Amino acid sequence: MVDLNLRNDVYRRPLATALRRLGLDKGWTCVDVGAGGGDVSVALSEMVGQDGRVYAVDRDPLSRDATASAAASAKAQVIALTQAGEELQLPEKVDLAYCRFLLLHVHDPLVVIKKMAASIKEGGYLVIQEPITSAGRVGGEPLSMENALHPDIGAILPALIVESDLKLLDAWAEAPAGIGEGPVREYLHAITGVDPGDDPIVLPPLVTVIATGK
């Protein structure tokens, strides 16, 4: 069983499922593109161990510093880099290229997918996770994300993989749901600034794709 040590991450289960299918293990090299504060990067590092490496890539220098700090606290093998996904360039090929909640914010998602594909070894994998924002519901009403360029990109993610000349190995969607106090309510409050109270919540389905080169 994959334990990602992401206890407060309501979307951790689909990532754990993907990594279990791939057999992520000690010694793997990975890149987490759009790493943010580095929680996933550190969790991946714990899985690949001292013989593996994780590159945590984010265009924001503050995110790079936050990741470096989190990695130092966890004594994790994480190398934090400041790069945009469209300019991804690593010192080595990796076994796994990963991103989540990234493509909905970039101008050209295909460019980022192709850069990620170019970063993997022969036989390596891509795992990409993106939402279908408008399919989320609070009190039965659809969610929106006005600051996202492609808020529903998850709905076309498998097609983008094929268009990028990659082999689609698997794709599925999962949507955390809840009502009242709990992690789903806390997550929605954190990302929107609005407490949904006791309204029923279905968070945006997160589409996960697993792909490899042809």
N, C-alpha and C positions, 0 to 999 in steps of 0.2 A: 504494500500500500504506500503510495506517495504521500509524504507529509511535508507540505510546503512551509509550515510554520508561518502562515498568514491568517492568524486567528480572526482578525477583524475585517477580513477582505471577503465581502459577500460573493465575489465572482471567482473565488479561488478554486472551486470544484471543477469547472471545465478545464482550467489549466492543469490541474492535477491529473485529470483524465487523459489529456493529450500527452503529458510527459510519461505517464504510465504506459501508454500505447507505444511510445517511442523507445522506452527502456532507458531513459536518461540515467546515467550512472557516473561513478567516479572516473575522473580523467577527461570528461567531455570539456570542450571549449564552446562557449555560448556568447551571443551578443543580445542584449536587451535594448532595443531601439526605442527612444522616447521613455527613458527609464524613470523620469520624475524623481521622487525621493529615494528610489533605490530599493524599496521593499522586496520586489520580485527578484532583482539582481542579487541581493543578499541571500534570499531563499534558494535561488539556483546555485549560488556558490556553495552553500551548505551541502547541496546534493552532489556536486561534482568533486568536492573535496580539495585537498591541498595539491593534488596532481592535475586538477582542472583549472580553468580560468573563465571568468565572466567579464565581458566588456559592457559597461553601463554607459550608453550613449544618450546624450540629451543636448539640445541646442542651447539650453539655458545654463549659464555658468553657475547660478545659484543651485540648480538641481544637481549639477556635477558635484558641488561642494557638499550638498546634503547626502548624496550617495557615498562620497568618500568618507564622510563622518560616520554614516551608518555601517559601512563596511569595516572601518577601523574598530568600532565598538564591538562588532561581531567577530572580529579577526577573520574576515572573509577575504577570499582571493578575488577581489573585484577591482578592475581597472576602470576608472571613471574618465570619460572623454567628452569634450564639448564639440559636438557635430550635429548638423541638421541631418535628418534621415535622407534627404535628397543628395547629401554629400558624403554618405557613409563610406568610410575607407579605414580598414583595420590593418594591423601589422601582420595578420595571419588569417587563413581561412578557418572557419568555425564549423562545429558539428551541428549547431542549432542557432538559427536567427529567429528572434521573437519580438513581437510588439503587441501592445494592447492599448486601445483608446488613443491611437496615434493617427491613423489614416483619416479619420473624420476631421482632423484639423489641418492637414497639409493641402497645398494647392493641387498637386498632381499625385494621387495615390499610386498610380502605375509606376512612376519614377522611383518611389520609395520601395515598392515591392521588388522591382528589378535590381535595385541596389542591394537589398537584403539577399536576393537570390544569388547575386554575384559574390557575396561574402561567404557562402557555405562551401564546404568541401564536396567533392564527388561523393554521393551517397548521404549528404547532410540533409537537414530538414528545416523547413520554415513552419512556425506556428504563429498565426495572426488571429487576433481577436478584436472584433469591432461590433458596435451596437446597431440596433434598429431602434433609434430613440423614440420615434413616434408610436411604436408599438407598446411602449410602457404606459402604465395607467395609474392614476391616483384618484381614488373615488370614482373610478370609471371614466375619467377624462384623460385624453392623450397627453403625453409629455412633449415638451419641445426643448431644443437647445439652440438658442439664437446665435450663440457665438461659434458654432461649429460650421465649417464649410460643407461637410457631407454628413449630416446627422444620421442618415439612414444607410450609410455605406455598407453595413453588415448585410443588407438585403441583396447586394450585388457582389459580395466578396468572393464567392466561388467563381463567378464569371471573370473577375479581375485576375484570379490565379491562372485560369485557362488562357486569358488574353496575354498574360506575361510569359507564356510558353513554359509553364510549370506543370508538373503532374499532380493533380489533386488526389490525395490519398483518403481524405475524410473531411466531412463538414457537418456541423450540427449547431443548434441554438439552445441556450438555457437562459431562463429568466427567474431570478430570485423573487419571491413573493412573501408578503407578510401583512400583519395588521397589529396595530398597537405597538407597545414598547418592544425593542429588539434591534438587531443589527441592520435590518432592511430599512426601518424608519430612521435610524441614526445615519445610515449612508445617504439616504435621500436628503435629509436635513443638511448634511455636510456639503453636498454638491450643489444644492439649490438655495440654501439659506432659509428655507421655509419648512417649518415643522408640520407634517401632514396630520398630526394628531392621531385619531383612531380611524382615519380613512383607510380602506384597503389599498394595498400597494402591489403593483407588478412592475418591477424595474425593467428597463429596456432589455429585451433579449440580446444576449451576447453571442454572436456567431463566431465559432471557432473553426478555422481551417488548418489542416495539416497538409503540407505539400513538400515536394522534392523536385530536383531537376530531372529533366527527361533524359 
